[in-house]
Amino acid sequence: MKRRTLLQAGGGLAAASAALATGCDNKTGKTGAAGAAATDAAGGAGGAGGMTGTNAAAAAAGGGTKGGASRSSWTALGKSLDGKLIRASDASYATARRLYNTRYDTLKPSAIAYVEHPADIAECLAFARRHDTPVAIRSGGHSYAGWSSGNNKLIIDVSALSKVGAPSGGTTHIGAGAKLIDVYQGLGAHGVTIPGGSCPTVGISGLTLGGGHGVSSRAYGLTCDSLVGATLVTADGKTVDCDKKQHADLFWALRGAGNGNFGVVTELRFRTHPAPRAVMAYLTWPWAKAAKVVASWQKWGPVQADEIWSACHLDARPGGTPTVSVAAFSLGGYGELKNALDKLADQPGGPGPAKSVHLTPTGYLDAMESYAGCSSKSTAQCHMPGSLPGQTGAGQLGRETYAARSHFFDRALSTAGIRTLMDQIEAGGRKGVNGNVALTALGGAINRVKSSDTAFVHRGSRFLAQYLTSWPAKGSSGSRTAWLNSFHDAMRRYSSGAAYQNYTDPGLRDWKSAYYGAAAARLAEVKRTYDPQRLFSTFPQAL
């Protein structure tokens, strides 16, 4: 069973010691369990150029019509690298070219370079400039739009740069290709953490550079808010260290707009936070109370104490009655969370007592393993299987097929907005769609950062919605993506118009404004400074 529902049946079922599923969410801390609809995180939504489904996804992600390097040139590049260069003639190419989302299995890059250090990256970039070869940067391969790959491209994969440094003086150094489960495990051994999502195989750099939110973000801020410095190789092959004092403009841009725009990040430096014992919670109500659950939750979730995170889920069930649930996580005490959840249910206009309630005290690392779907797996098993960098021989995690879109909301939904939300979920069930909407509470430490302090500008939002649908790997996507687009269109009028840049959406018309708002103009200046020849502009939404 996949785990594509931000704690949709996971937080609570994990708390109830039910078996968790094995899939993974890109950047949001989502979990599923046996019998739950496969949802959350997506591979680009809405298609491209009026198309829908797998062909549109591949078209949007593909790009890369350039590239005239000879076979001998590619051979020379391979010999110049300390890392592996994999081409179509190599036995491992079929595996190396794949992303996490099976929608993009038709993409055929020219080569995949598993770089081992900055010098390897510089060699790849010099090759790209010399032969006019488009490049794509890959960390975990979870790009929602498939833009960490592409036809005829040279993929620079940083998975081998995976060291998680021991914390010292309140900070840690982490390789750009480290997978999130390894970050949690490595830091957890020292009793500390950084705020992040739940997907065990997502790359730490992809998560961080687009913002990064998860169950501890209201307490500790976004992943990018804990970033204190980074090292990257720029288009001219130079290695650059940036922080608030050196290359401060670049450091500002990386925190929210760094994915694929300015260079190849090799190392991230983070401020660490305590990883205390925590409490996981999961509550469900009958669908007849869904409107009251949403109305109550949206007033409650964004104003709780910083240590309390929550998400409200509405899930379509093909041919059946939809479900509504609330997942919560707290770095505070059991009693405090219980009292807060009582207020959610019992406040004026609230839904009343939940049909089912699960609260479970847990260690922080245990909670992260549960949300990753890995509570019954070893760290080695909590990876993709294989022998390439980022994989393990013991890996047991699979891939998924999905699409998603997003909206930020600066104010509570009206009665009409809630009704629209429910109507779309009910319509999905009637149409046989596996899909959901996950509403994630923001506020707390996230919103105490000024919108101009980082390139993640969505600091006034109350909650984030992700609309998602999934289907079998070789199944038809048409009806699913049509439902997804209809859902997104129906909710646009109630939203702020902004979208989450880590949920990359090829269907957005004004993506610069939706992702970056007032920061777009400043980002364009940073782009001109660090990538004047636009070497890193080989995907449709490059700055």
ABEGO torsion letter per residue (X at the ends): XBBABBGAAAAAAAAAGBBBBABBBAAAGBBBBBGBBBBEEBBEBGEBGGBBEAAAAAAAAAEGABEABBAAAAAAAAAABABBBBBAABAAAAAAABBABAAAAABBBABBBBBABAAAAAAAAAAAAAAGBBBBBBAAGABAAGAABEBGBBBBBAAABABBBBBBGGBBBBBAABBAAAAAAAAAAAGBBBBBBABAABBAAAAAAAGEBBAAAAAAEBAAAABABBBBBBAAGBBBBBBAABGAAAAAAABGAABGAAEBBABBBBBBBBBBBBBBBBBBBBAAAAAAAAAAAAAAAAABBAABBBBBBBBBBBGBBBBBBBBBBBABBAAAAAAAAAAAAABBGBAEBBABBBBBBBBAAAAAAAAAGAAABBAAAABBBEABBGBBAABABBBBBBBBBBBBBABBBBAAAAAAAAAAAAAAAAAGBBBBBBBBBBEEAAAABBAAABABABAABABBBBBBBBBBAABBAAAAAAAAAAAAAAAAAABAGBBBAABBBAABABAAAAAAEAAAAAAAAAAAAABAAGAAAABAABX
